[in-house]
Amino acid sequence: MAVLKSADVKKMNKSEMKEKLEELKLELIKSNVPANKTNAKTREIKRAIARLLTELKLNSKKELQNK
């Protein structure tokens, strides 16, 4: 799992973001780590998911403002 930076997320279109989001969620499930035991990998996956969700929300707000 490569580090997903916010600059990389901003370059993606909406469908790419959704695909990556689903991929990351599956990877987080597959890691099968108990909720109270997090390691660097799960932490990075969660942060990448948060970046994607934030950017998707910002994009949807921009679309609503443009209408």
Secondary structure, DSSP 8 states (H G I E B T S, - for coil): -----HHHHHHS-HHHHHHHHHHHHHHHHHH---TT---HHHHHHHHHHHHHHHHHHHHHHHHHHH-
